């Protein structure tokens, strides 16, 4: 009897094909998959509260109600802040049409003085202050979409909170028969919690400093841009840039080029220093993903699940690693490629 195995190239192609099919299937049901993953991540995030209540022998209803209430309050609070601020922006943006027209006229004069007027005029014709208002309306519509999904997220959170004690007992029992899988899922939950904790802590610091800087620079709606900075802090690599663009453009409309430069410099000093130099020292190896894998995960999950996939790129990649790499002792070198660390013997 032959013990020949399939060629490695064929195995790689089959795995890649299966990954494409799975990702396409997830994309087809992104309106369901996104809230499910978000509910799972939020349930994991508040699990220490649940464990503390269990150790204190709290009633079972309280063990479910307290963590669920914490998550719901945070979600509703963030949605309320964003909704209020975006409505204010939708009202405020049309009032800057005169400043926009002045900036266009100044740009045309600058281009004419340097002999590049045709090219600049062609680019400026594609700009329309009404598009900014349409963008604000689009943000409001997006928020309404989030609110419509909020009911599904809350129901999923309730179901997962009710099942959490049973899941914990199942994991404890599985540790004896399937230690690799149990250890991988336990590590996934721990890394996800630590990632969320560190990202939230430093995100709050960056958001508070951004709000102060924008307030001092007289940029409208500083609270909105602070909340945006907090949210984009969960997006690896490019989150800082996404959070910078709207306040920088609004600073350009309200205070001119100099104000925009001040906003860009302030954001770079605050966010780059905190996120690039301080935050990684505290995060350490909690994530266990190399820089390349982190960036690729952002592209893949954002393509599959949209903006929610960008926010959940790290937890989703950690879950994928736990299910397909960490749970298989024979795949330790695959794990080394993902983490960028040589495995210890």
Residue pairs with C-beta under 8 A, 6 or more apart in sequence:
23 300
23 304
26 33
26 304
26 305
27 303
27 304
27 305
30 304
30 305
30 306
30 308
30 309
31 149
32 152
33 305
34 149
34 305
34 306
34 308
34 309
34 312
35 149
35 152
35 153
35 156
36 156
37 305
37 308
37 312
37 315
37 316
37 319
38 153
38 308
38 312
39 153
39 156
39 157
39 160
40 160
41 192
41 196
41 312
41 315
42 71
42 75
42 153
42 157
43 67
43 71
43 157
43 160
43 161
43 164
44 189
44 192
44 193
45 71
45 192
45 193
45 196
46 67
46 68
46 70
46 71
47 67
47 164
47 189
47 193
48 193
49 66
49 67
49 70
50 63
50 66
50 67
50 161
50 164
50 165
53 62
53 63
53 66
53 67
54 63
54 165
58 66
60 165
63 165
64 158
64 161
64 162
64 164
67 161
68 157
68 158
68 161
71 157
72 154
72 157
75 150
75 153
75 154
76 150
78 227
78 231
79 143
79 146
79 147
79 150
81 223
81 224
81 227
82 143
82 224
82 227
83 140
83 143
83 147
85 221
85 223
85 224
85 227
86 136
86 139
86 140
86 143
86 224
87 140
88 221
88 224
89 136
89 139
89 220
89 221
89 224
90 133
90 136
90 137
90 139
90 140
92 220
92 221
93 129
93 132
93 133
93 136
94 129
94 133
96 129
96 132
96 253
96 254
97 129
99 253
99 254
100 129
100 132
100 253
101 129
103 252
103 253
103 256
104 124
104 127
107 120
107 124
108 117
108 120
108 121
108 124
110 120
111 117
111 119
111 120
111 121
171 182
171 185
171 186
174 181
174 182
175 182
175 183
180 326
180 327
180 328
180 329
181 327
183 326
184 322
184 323
184 325
184 326
184 327
185 322
185 327
187 322
187 326
188 318
188 319
188 321
188 322
188 326
191 286
191 287
191 288
191 318
192 314
192 315
192 318
192 319
194 283
194 286
195 283
195 286
195 287
195 314
195 315
195 318
196 234
196 315
198 279
198 282
198 283
198 286
199 233
199 234
199 279
199 283
200 230
200 233
201 282
202 233
202 274
202 275
202 278
202 279
202 282
203 229
203 230
203 231
203 233
203 234
204 230
205 274
206 229
206 230
206 233
206 270
206 271
206 274
206 275
207 226
207 227
207 229
207 230
207 233
208 226
209 270
209 274
210 222
210 225
210 226
210 229
210 243
210 247
210 266
210 267
210 270
210 271
211 222
211 223
211 225
211 226
213 263
213 266
213 267
213 270
214 222
214 225
214 226
214 247
214 251
214 263
214 266
215 222
217 251
217 255
217 259
217 262
217 263
217 266
218 254
218 255
218 259
219 225
219 247
219 250
219 251
219 254
219 255
219 259
219 263
220 250
220 254
221 250
222 247
225 243
225 246
225 247
228 242
228 243
228 246
229 243
229 271
231 243
231 311
232 239
232 240
232 242
232 243
233 239
233 240
233 243
233 275
234 311
234 312
234 314
235 242
235 298
235 310
235 311
235 313
236 294
236 295
236 297
236 298
236 313
236 314
237 294
237 295
237 298
238 298
240 267
240 271
240 272
240 275
243 267
243 271
244 263
244 264
244 267
244 271
247 263
247 267
248 260
248 263
248 264
248 267
249 260
251 259
251 260
251 262
251 263
252 259
252 260
285 339
285 341
287 294
287 314
287 318
288 318
288 321
288 338
288 339
288 341
289 297
289 314
289 317
289 318
289 321
289 338
289 339
289 340
290 337
290 338
290 339
290 340
291 340
292 340
293 317
293 338
293 339
293 340
294 313
294 314
294 317
297 313
297 314
297 316
297 317
298 310
298 313
300 309
300 313
301 309
301 310
301 312
301 313
301 316
301 317
302 309
302 310
302 313
303 309
305 312
305 316
309 316
321 335
321 338
324 331
325 331
325 334
325 335
325 338
326 335
332 343
333 343
335 343
336 342
336 343
